[in-house]
């Protein structure tokens, strides 16, 4: 497991060598905010030809995913406990990731909590740097007004944006299943690096 909790300690470490980490040259996809890992583990099981990294800040969900992986090992999954921005800023090589997945990030409504938001102009810059040409950032949320704000932040970089389903099959997260049962509308976009 990679641990990306501390900017100061980890900023001196070299960038990740994906081939060395996984033992193959398969494309890499990163899920930011994996939670209990519903998307991460299902997608990795369905697509063994892709290497997945799940980044989660909550220790209990990281332990949860590790327990699930111990019961059903997936050699194409790695789980990181830490801040996704630190991981992208200091460890992920430029143009080395095929896709980033950001599903149902916490909206952090209160002004004093806004510094905790995941989707920011900094994420846009780091995503642009990490994605290979043709790479995509998948975004979904149930909070329409945050969706518009997230798109405004992300499109500070020259992504090509597709609103709605992009035609590729996606594995629903726990939040998506819950929100669909409640009849809540889901806002979804795919941002592609030309």
C-alpha positions as CSV (number, residue, x, y, z in Angstrom):
1,X,0.0,0.0,0.0
2,X,1.2,3.5,-0.8
3,X,0.6,6.1,1.9
4,X,0.2,9.6,0.7
5,X,-0.8,11.4,3.9
6,X,2.0,13.9,4.4
7,X,3.1,16.4,1.8
8,X,6.4,17.1,3.5
9,X,7.6,13.6,4.0
10,X,6.5,12.2,0.7
11,X,7.3,15.1,-1.6
12,X,10.9,13.9,-1.8
13,X,10.0,10.4,-3.0
14,X,10.3,9.4,-6.7
15,X,7.3,9.1,-8.9
16,X,5.5,5.8,-9.1
17,X,6.7,3.3,-11.7
18,X,3.4,1.7,-12.7
19,X,5.1,-1.2,-14.5
20,X,7.1,-2.0,-11.4
21,X,4.1,-1.6,-9.0
22,X,1.9,-3.9,-11.0
23,X,4.4,-6.1,-12.8
24,X,2.8,-5.2,-16.2
25,X,2.3,-2.4,-18.7
26,X,-1.5,-2.2,-18.5
27,X,-3.2,1.2,-18.5
28,X,-3.9,2.8,-15.1
29,X,-7.1,4.3,-13.8
30,X,-7.4,6.1,-10.5
31,X,-10.6,6.5,-8.4
32,X,-10.5,9.5,-6.1
33,X,-12.6,9.0,-3.0
34,X,-13.2,5.2,-3.3
35,X,-15.3,4.9,-0.1
36,X,-16.2,1.3,0.4
37,X,-14.8,0.4,-3.0
38,X,-18.0,-0.6,-4.8
39,X,-16.9,0.9,-8.1
40,X,-13.2,0.2,-7.7
41,X,-13.5,-3.5,-6.9
42,X,-16.3,-4.3,-9.4
43,X,-14.5,-2.4,-12.2
44,X,-11.2,-4.2,-11.4
45,X,-12.9,-7.6,-11.5
46,X,-14.6,-6.8,-14.8
47,X,-11.5,-5.4,-16.4
48,X,-8.4,-7.3,-15.4
49,X,-6.5,-5.7,-18.3
50,X,-6.6,-2.4,-16.5
51,X,-4.7,-1.5,-13.3
52,X,-6.7,0.4,-10.7
53,X,-5.7,2.7,-7.8
54,X,-8.3,3.7,-5.2
55,X,-7.5,6.8,-3.1
56,X,-9.4,7.2,0.1
57,X,-8.8,9.5,3.1
58,X,-10.9,7.6,5.6
59,X,-8.9,4.8,7.3
60,X,-12.0,2.7,8.0
61,X,-12.9,2.5,4.3
62,X,-9.3,1.6,3.4
63,X,-9.4,-1.2,6.0
64,X,-12.8,-2.3,4.6
65,X,-11.3,-2.5,1.0
66,X,-8.3,-4.4,2.3
67,X,-10.6,-6.9,4.0
68,X,-12.5,-7.4,0.8
69,X,-9.3,-7.7,-1.2
70,X,-8.0,-10.3,1.3
71,X,-11.2,-12.4,0.7
72,X,-11.2,-11.9,-3.1
73,X,-7.7,-10.9,-4.3
74,X,-7.5,-8.7,-7.3
75,X,-3.9,-8.3,-8.5
76,X,-4.8,-5.2,-10.6
77,X,-5.9,-3.1,-7.5
78,X,-3.9,-1.0,-5.2
79,X,-5.4,1.1,-2.4
80,X,-3.9,4.4,-1.1
81,X,-4.9,6.0,2.2
82,X,-4.4,9.7,1.8
83,X,-5.0,12.9,0.0
84,X,-5.5,12.5,-3.8
85,X,-4.1,15.9,-4.5
86,X,-0.8,14.9,-2.7
87,X,-0.7,11.6,-4.7
88,X,-1.3,13.4,-8.0
89,X,1.1,16.2,-7.2
90,X,4.1,14.2,-6.0
91,X,3.8,10.6,-7.1
92,X,1.9,10.2,-10.4
93,X,4.1,10.6,-13.4
94,X,2.9,13.1,-16.1
95,X,0.8,11.6,-18.9
96,X,0.7,8.2,-17.2
97,X,-3.0,7.7,-16.4
98,X,-5.8,6.6,-18.7
99,X,-8.7,7.7,-16.5
100,X,-9.6,9.4,-13.3
101,X,-12.9,8.7,-11.6
102,X,-14.5,11.2,-9.2
103,X,-17.9,10.0,-8.0
104,X,-20.2,11.7,-5.5
105,X,-17.6,13.9,-3.7
106,X,-18.8,15.5,-0.5
107,X,-20.1,18.9,-1.3
108,X,-18.8,20.5,1.9
109,X,-21.5,23.2,2.0
110,X,-20.1,25.2,5.0
111,X,-17.6,27.9,4.1
112,X,-15.1,26.7,6.7
113,X,-15.2,23.2,5.1
114,X,-14.7,24.3,1.5
115,X,-11.0,23.7,1.8
116,X,-11.8,20.0,1.9
117,X,-13.5,19.9,-1.5
118,X,-11.9,17.5,-3.9
119,X,-12.8,19.1,-7.2
120,X,-11.0,22.4,-7.4
121,X,-8.9,24.3,-9.9
122,X,-5.9,22.5,-8.5
123,X,-7.4,19.1,-9.2
124,X,-8.0,20.3,-12.8
125,X,-4.4,21.2,-13.2
126,X,-3.1,17.9,-11.6
127,X,-5.6,15.8,-13.6
128,X,-4.5,17.5,-16.9
129,X,-0.9,16.7,-16.0
130,X,-1.6,13.1,-15.0
131,X,-3.8,12.1,-17.9
132,X,-2.3,10.7,-21.1
133,X,-3.5,12.1,-24.4
134,X,-7.1,11.0,-24.9
135,X,-7.4,10.3,-21.2
136,X,-10.6,11.0,-19.4
137,X,-11.9,12.3,-16.1
138,X,-15.3,10.8,-15.2
139,X,-17.4,12.9,-12.8
140,X,-20.8,12.2,-11.1
141,X,-22.8,13.8,-8.4
142,X,-26.3,14.1,-7.1
143,X,-25.8,17.8,-6.2
144,X,-26.7,19.8,-9.4
145,X,-25.3,23.2,-8.1
146,X,-22.0,21.6,-7.1
147,X,-21.9,19.9,-10.5
148,X,-22.0,23.2,-12.2
149,X,-19.3,24.6,-9.9
150,X,-17.1,21.5,-10.4
151,X,-17.4,21.8,-14.2
152,X,-16.4,25.5,-13.9
153,X,-13.3,24.5,-11.9
154,X,-12.3,21.6,-14.2
155,X,-12.8,23.4,-17.4
156,X,-10.1,25.9,-16.5
157,X,-8.0,23.3,-18.4
158,X,-8.9,22.8,-22.0
159,X,-10.9,19.5,-21.5
160,X,-13.5,18.5,-24.1
161,X,-16.6,18.0,-22.0
162,X,-19.5,15.6,-22.6
163,X,-22.5,16.0,-20.3
164,X,-24.5,12.9,-19.4
165,X,-23.6,9.3,-20.1
166,X,-20.7,8.8,-22.5
167,X,-21.8,5.5,-23.8
168,X,-19.3,3.4,-21.8
169,X,-20.6,1.0,-19.2
170,X,-19.9,2.1,-15.7
171,X,-20.2,0.4,-12.4
172,X,-22.4,2.3,-10.0
173,X,-21.0,3.3,-6.6
174,X,-22.9,2.7,-3.3
175,X,-24.0,6.3,-3.3
176,X,-25.3,6.1,-6.9
177,X,-27.4,3.0,-6.1
178,X,-28.8,4.7,-3.1
179,X,-29.6,8.0,-4.9
180,X,-31.2,6.2,-7.8
181,X,-33.5,4.2,-5.4
182,X,-34.5,7.6,-3.9
183,X,-35.2,9.0,-7.3
184,X,-32.6,11.7,-7.0
185,X,-31.2,13.0,-10.4
186,X,-27.6,12.2,-11.1
187,X,-25.4,14.7,-13.0
188,X,-22.6,13.1,-14.9
189,X,-19.8,14.3,-17.2
190,X,-16.8,13.0,-19.0
191,X,-13.9,15.4,-19.5
192,X,-11.4,14.3,-22.2
193,X,-7.9,15.5,-22.7
194,X,-7.5,15.9,-26.5
